Structures are given as structure tokens and as C-alpha cells.
Amino acid sequence: MPMLVRISELKLLIGCSTKDLEREICRILRIRPEALPEYKVIRRSLDARKKPDLYYVYTVDVRIPHAESFVKRLKNRHVTVVRPKEYVFPYEFDFQSKKSKEAPAFIEAPQSGTDPVSMDPAQTRIRPVSMESAQSRLRLVRRESAHSRIRPVVVGSGPAGLFCALMLARAHLRPIVLERGEDVDARLKSVELFWKTGALDPSSNVQFGEGGAGTFSDGKLNTLIKDPDGRIHFVLREFVKAGADPSILWSQKPHIGTDVLSTVVKHIRKEIISLGGEVRFKACLTGIRSSLPGTSRHGNSHEKDSDAASEVTKNAGQMPPRGFAHRYVLEINHGEEFLTADTIVLAIGHSARGTFRFLNNAGFAMEAKAFAVGLRVEHSQRLINQTMYGARESPELGAAPYKLTHKCENGRGVYSFCMCPGGYVVNASSEPGMTAVNGMSCSGRDGHNANSAIVVTVAPEDYRRFSAASENDPLAGIVFQRMLEKAAYDCADGRIPVQRFEDFCLDRPSAAPGSLLPENRGLWQAANLRKILPEELNTCIIEGMHSFGHRIHGFDDPDVLMSGVESRTSSPVRILRDETCQSVSFGGIYHCGEGAGYAGGITSAAVDGIRVAEAVCERYLARGPVDPLAKICLAKI
């Protein structure tokens, strides 16, 4: 990519037009308006430090010839030279869109009868071929791989699983995606029924189903992960292609909204299928076993296979040692079906408790990790706007977000999490007899209330002390989560428990809401939330709320509403993987995304899905494809 001129710290009052922006670009670069070259807004943030005067702060890239000499003459510290890095999936190649006329090089096949897995590199040579020949060979490889290769299986269709499967599909590996829940349209109906009646479907709810838990959220896309290769922006571009608003490409705090996310995930699923992939709903992974030694299956088995069932039974608890080439039998829906695979991506969500359990029993190395728990609070959105913008309403800016932290006297940190401007508190339960809540906003963020979780981080030593979990149990965090969710369920008879902040501080049940009415999705009931969390955490939340009240006037008002329990902030476990993203216990099995403990949020999970797809493609190359020419499907020319 060519060198560009970057302007940073370009300030304009909110409400200014595109013409105003272009005039300011010309003024800074000292060029005539009619000579304005091509430019692109990279980032736009809000500066509200001098309320009521609010400014947008832009970062803009401008395409100017001889950029380095131009910037040197300009002598402006806010004008620099950059070479933007645009991520391209390295194993995707589309002959139809190739612009270069250069003939690509391909691996020439060795002598007939040579084993491609163990072939000596000296037996091959690189030679150029014509584009017509390349297209012919690509068709050959696709046909051969369709019949002779076992397809990779991706478990889970959240952001990590969807992006991993999408990249594998673009690499012509035709992945099979297994999702325990329903497609997003059917899932929406199941969730709405649960919110209206309390009838929970344990396999398809706010946590499980197409799109993952993020489908019922604010759809925030900001992330703190480091990404020098540009995968984050690649993910945002893919979201825009799938139907998201283009503003996410340059917004400081991008979000999609739950209403748009359902469209986005459907679009990604359709592309996976169009490229030869398969997405199977209501297909819950309930077991993984080693295939019998000497088994020679061709392709993935989809039917209820008595031989596969025998393998699962006979090899129960037996998994191949790391580094040993072996196939696996995947048990679906407790034996309804079996699937053979040698490459498995476990992109499970943070609430896949049953899956964590059987993986732990099967010998997968995992460890307990820290996560956060707390309660969700609701305020009038106008109150938040007044503090953040200096006005109760701002049509230009919409509903204001906030982010707050406080260090308690006992050393614990309290902070706001998953803040939802103009949003709703939702019943996010996924197990009978348990209650968990989360926040959700639509793309317009036009609800009357703002809500956010106020949470405290708990380490493994904390929740082992608070609960009855054993000291060495890697699933101790799940024991603690269930303890809290059971208490939340019991204190409001299975509904969302709601309490005024003043009553929470005084440890008394609320009779009814005060001046603020709850904006919930799900049945709710006034209750006493003080009985849900350990008292040590309750006092931290109270201290944090009063501290936040000094920064946002009215944040600790007596009528502020609290709901509980917020227990699913992140995965309570980390399933160990190596530098190739494979399990440290079993080769060919990849751990991916938030459930495995390697992401936290939609964007970071999608990025991890891409990384794992790269690792899978690299493994296919390293072990030798069935047809040596399959490298043209996997290598970026």
C-alpha cells in the first residue's frame, strides 16, 4: 500500500458538514479546495471536555504524491506519513478477481505413486503456469478435496466460530459448523417466548444459538487487544459487507445493536454455505472420542453410524497422544448422530458448561481463571446525557455511554461493564432454576434507560473460598456462578430480581420501584439482591456506586434500580492451547474464542477465529494435502 499523509487531532464542532471537514483538510495541508485529493476518515471521537461546546476529533488519511517530501515541507506535528496495513487472509485466492497479469507459480506434482504426506521436497519443483491452467487445476483440487479429504469441523457459531468457518470456507476447505441452538430467526422466537412466559429452552436462548451471546447485547465492537496486522479493521469491514452501518469503520466506540446483528450473522452463514460449507443447527457436541486404530473412513460421517457408536463406547476416555495422527468421533446430541473428523475447532461460548465438563473429563488441560460478577444498574438516559454532553438530549450524538472504575479501600477494583445506552436489562439465563442478567441495546439506542453492570473481579482463590468448589477443580468458577444464579432465581421466584439502590444499601426488600421504572426484557419482581452475592462483594459495589456518584451526579440516587445477577462477564476457564492454537493435550483440536478463554467480546472473538483459521490452513499445508496441488487453494499467490 502506498504512503499516505495522515492528519490527526483535526477538531470541528459537532454538526459541521462534510464541506467543513474538507475545508479544514485543505487549510491544514495548504492546498486549494479544488485540488483536494482523495481522502478517508480513519477515526472520529468526541471531545466533551469543554461542555457545552462539543467537538469531533478526526484522524484523516489523504492520498498525496511524494508524501514524505510533502510532509517534510509542511512542518506540522499533526501531519505525518503512514503506510496503512490492510489485512488479507493469506490462504484465500479468487482467480475471478485477480488483477495482476503475472502468472502464478504452483507446486508440480511428484512422480505417480509418491505419498504426498511424506514426499521429499527435492521431488518437487516450482514452475510457472498460465492462468487458464491454474483455473483448471483449482477445479481439480476442489473436486479431489471434496471426495478425499475429511472436512474441518467448527463447534459453535458465535463470532469466533463464524469467522473461523468463513475463512476456512474461503480457503475452499468446506467446514462443517455445529451449533447447539437454533438459527437466529427461530432463536429470536424462542427468546421472546422465554421473556414473556418464563419457558426456557436450555439449548436455544440468550446464550446459545446462531451468533452466540453477543446477538443479544449492545453489539459493542471496541476492543483493547493489540492488532498490528489489521485483523480488527478486517472484521469491521466484513461486518459492513454483511449489513452493519459503515460508521463502525471510523467510530471511536463502534457498535452494531442487537437488531442489526441478527442480519449480519445470517449474511455470514449464507456466505459459508455458498462456498461449500455446512451449518447444522440443534447439533450439540456431547462427546469427543478417539477413532479406533486402523479405521479408514473417507469423509465425515453424518448418519447415525453403529460402527461410530461402537468406537465411542469402546474408546471411552481414550484420546490419541499429542503429535499422533488420529481421527476423532464426535458425538452429537447424546448419540443421535456421530461425525468423524481429524480437525476440530472448539469455538464454544463462555456458558457452555456441559461442554467444559466433558472436555475436562476427557483429559483436556484447562485451568480456572479470574472473571467478574456483580449487579446491573439502571439510570435515566437523560441523566447520563446531562453529565456526559451537558444536555439531556442530543439528536446529533444520541444516547451517551460511560465507563467508570474505582479502587476500594480493601484493594478490590469495581468497574462498569457492558454499558448499554438506551438499552434494556434482559433475562440471560440458560439453565433451569438459575437466573442471570445481561444488557442489550438496539442500533438506535432509543430506550428510556441506560444500564450497565457494576462488577468486581474474583480470582480462583476468591470463588473457591466463597463456594464449596474443591481447590484443584478447574471448573470451580462454574460452581461459584451457579451458586449466585441459584440465589438470584430463588429470591424472585425465577423472575429478574429488581431492587432500589437505597434498599440494597439498607439490606431490605423493595416493595416497588420509585421514580425510575425498569426497562426489562423478561418477567421481573421486586426483591432483595443483598442475599445473592457474598457480603464482601456487596460492600465493594456500594462503595463503588457512591464513588461513581461524585463523577456522574445522581449515579447513586436512592431510586436507581439494580438487577441480578451479572455472572457471565467472561469465561470462568481457560482451555490450554499452544502457539499453533492447538490443544496442548490432543493434536488437531483447536481452542478458539471467548469460551476457551482467549477473547472478551465480539471483535476480539472474531479476530481469534481468524487466527485459528490461519493455523488450521497452515497445518493442512504442513502435513501435506491429499493432492499436492491443493496448495493453490491455501497459499496466497
Secondary structure, DSSP 8 states (H G I E B T S, - for coil): ---EEEEEEEEEETT--HHHHHHHHHHHHT--GGG---EEEEEEEEEEEETTEEEEEEEEEE--SSHHHHHHHH--TTEEEE-------TT---GGG----S--EEE---STT--TTT--GGG--EEE--HHHHHHHHHHHHHHHHHHS---EEE--SHHHHHHHHHHHHTT---EEE-SS--HHHHHHHHHHHHHH----TTSSSSSSTT-GGGGS--B-------TT-HHHHHHHHHHHTT--GGGGTBSS-B--HHHHHHHHHHHHHHHHHTT-EEESS--EEEEEE--TT----S---S--HHHHHHHHHTTT----TT----EEEEETTTTEEEEES-EEE---TT-HHHHHHHHHHT--EEE--EEEEEEEEEEHHHHHHHHHSSS--TTT-S-----EEE-TTS-EEEEEEEETT-EEEE---STT---EEEE--TT---SEEEEEEEEEE-HHHHHHHS---TT-TTHHHHHHHHHHHHHHHHTTTSEEEEEHHHHHHT---SS--SS---EES-EEE--GGGTS-HHHHHHHHHHHHHHHTTSTTTT-TT-EEEEEE--SS-SEEE-B-TTSBBSSSTTEEE-STTTTS--SHHHHHHHHHHHHHHHHHHHHHH--SSGGGHHHHS--
